[in-house]
Amino acid sequence: MVSEKTFKIDINDKACKRCGICIAFCPRKVFSSENGKPVVVNLDACTKCKLCELRCPDYAIVVGGKEDE
């Protein structure tokens, strides 16, 4: 199935301290952990609630893209 999402979730690897807050607060289980690093595994489930972005203490996550324009 092809994703209809026109936005993306960017994770800044240099800023991310791998605390897992984004994973814990995501109500739709969009993220998973790979060797402690959060990765987007289910973008289709994302509703752009931006809890991951808002809760990230290091501002390492940005949810955005064409739907915001």
KELUMNU-357820 format. One line per 4 residues: number of its first residue (from 1); for each residue x, y, z of N, C-alpha, C, O. Coordinates in steps of 0.001 Angstrom, whole numbers, plus 500000, padded with zeros to 6 digits. Layout:
% residues N
NUM) X:Y:Z:X:Y:Z:X:Y:Z:X:Y:Z  ... $
This chain:
% residues 69
1) 500845:498819:500000:500000:500000:500000:500890:501244:500000:501857:501310:500759  500577:502222:499164:501341:503452:499065:500795:504460:500064:499583:504643:500176  501706:505118:500796:501303:506110:501780:500759:507351:501092:501326:507819:500104  499661:507883:501612:499067:509101:501091:499571:510314:501871:499190:511441:501553 $
5) 500397:510119:502857:500889:511204:503698:501809:512098:502879:502669:511618:502141  501618:513397:503019:502465:514355:502320:503327:515135:503308:503827:516213:502988  503493:514599:504480:504356:515215:505475:505351:514182:505951:505274:513007:505593  506289:514639:506767:507280:513709:507291:507611:514071:508722:507264:515147:509211 $
9) 508281:513161:509372:508762:513374:510737:510278:513306:510674:510854:512264:510361  510911:514422:510974:512370:514482:510968:512895:514332:512386:512417:514993:513308  513876:513462:512555:514547:513279:513838:516002:513687:513659:516726:513080:512869  516429:514702:514380:517799:515190:514307:518676:514276:515166:518615:514310:516395 $
13) 519486:513464:514499:520327:512487:515202:521330:513136:516146:521663:512571:517188  521809:514319:515786:522792:514993:516635:522167:515548:517906:522821:515585:518949  520910:515980:517836:520243:516553:519004:519576:515489:519881:519433:515681:521089  519172:514378:519279:518455:513330:520014:519363:512644:521019:520443:512165:520676 $
17) 518901:512603:522282:519687:511913:523309:519109:510529:523638:519508:509888:524609  518158:510087:522799:517587:508736:522902:516898:508471:524249:517065:507411:524852  516128:509456:524697:515440:509342:525985:514173:508493:525895:513731:507940:526902  513576:508382:524687:512388:507563:524495:511073:508264:524798:510016:507635:524747 $
21) 511117:509551:525111:509888:510281:525428:508946:510306:524223:507734:510158:524380  509494:510491:523030:508657:510518:521826:507919:509191:521652:506742:509167:521291  508605:508118:521906:508003:506788:521780:506907:506597:522816:505839:506068:522511  507175:507030:524038:506216:506857:525137:504956:507700:524959:503865:507248:525308 $
25) 505081:508905:524429:503938:509806:524332:503134:509658:523052:502029:510194:522966  503642:508958:522069:502914:508815:520802:501688:507921:521010:501826:506741:521329  500484:508486:520829:499275:507684:521059:498992:506677:519952:498169:505779:520132  499663:506812:518809:499390:505944:517664:500516:504965:517361:500468:504265:516349 $
29) 501529:504904:518224:502648:503961:518062:503354:504130:516716:503626:503156:516014  503642:505382:516376:504318:505702:515119:505799:505357:515195:506421:505052:514177  506367:505405:516400:507803:505203:516590:508117:503832:517162:507292:503190:517811  509340:503414:516894:509914:502233:517532:511342:502607:517896:511833:503672:517520 $
33) 511990:501733:518620:513372:501991:519025:514300:501012:518328:514077:499801:518350  515348:501553:517706:516391:500731:517089:517707:501076:517753:518264:502150:517525  518198:500176:518566:519427:500426:519327:519325:501698:520153:520296:502443:520282  518141:501946:520715:517912:503107:521556:517500:504354:520813:517096:505336:521437 $
37) 517592:504343:519504:517253:505511:518690:515804:505402:518211:515390:504347:517729  515031:506482:518340:513665:506425:517819:513661:506449:516297:514403:507208:515675  512828:505620:515713:512663:505581:514258:511170:505555:513942:510373:504986:514688  510810:506171:512839:509421:506179:512387:509148:504848:511692:509786:504515:510693 $
41) 508197:504094:512231:507874:502787:511657:506446:502710:511130:506093:501761:510429  505620:503704:511465:504220:503645:511055:503694:505050:510757:502796:505534:511446  504246:505704:509742:503849:507072:509406:502367:507163:509057:501733:508182:509330  501811:506123:508464:500390:506136:508098:499475:506309:509306:498361:506813:509165 $
45) 499922:505905:510474:499112:506040:511682:499187:507435:512290:498366:507789:513136  500160:508224:511867:500384:509550:512454:499227:510492:512137:498794:510590:510989  498734:511182:513158:497655:512158:512996:498161:513586:513144:497364:514524:513185  499467:513759:513224:500104:515066:513388:499664:515766:514677:499499:516986:514703 $
49) 499479:515001:515723:499139:515612:517016:500334:516365:517585:500175:517245:518431  501525:516020:517121:502792:516659:517485:503174:516499:518955:503967:517281:519479  502609:515487:519622:503029:515231:521005:504507:514886:521071:505193:515260:522022  505000:514176:520068:506423:513827:520043:507272:515093:519966:508268:515230:520677 $
53) 506871:516005:519104:507605:517262:518925:507515:518140:520177:508509:518728:520604  506334:518221:520751:506128:519070:521923:506830:518548:523167:507293:519338:523990  506915:517240:523316:507500:516641:524521:509009:516434:524442:509652:516199:525465  509576:516519:523254:511009:516281:523100:511798:517372:523826:511700:518544:523462 $
57) 512577:517004:524845:513315:518003:525614:514479:518624:524843:515015:519652:525257  514867:518021:523744:516012:518512:522968:515616:519093:521619:516482:519391:520796  514306:519257:521380:513809:519809:520114:514392:519056:518916:514753:519659:517905  514476:517751:519046:515101:516922:518015:514096:516395:516995:514491:515767:516012 $
61) 512803:516639:517210:511771:516119:516299:510988:517276:515708:510589:518209:516404  510776:517184:514378:509941:518156:513687:508928:517380:512849:509289:516547:512018  507666:517672:513086:506588:517082:512301:506116:518168:511346:505661:519227:511779  506223:517908:510054:505808:518943:509108:505851:518478:507686:506115:517313:507389 $
65) 505582:519426:506807:505589:519111:505394:504518:519854:504653:504039:520891:505113  504142:519341:503524:503235:520031:502612:501857:520328:503214:501243:521332:502855  501368:519495:504104:500046:519748:504684:500047:520995:505560:498982:521546:505838  501227:521456:506006:501320:522643:506827:501345:523920:505994:501160:525010:506535 $
69) 501565:523805:504713:501697:524993:503850:500353:525606:503538:500282:526609:502827 $
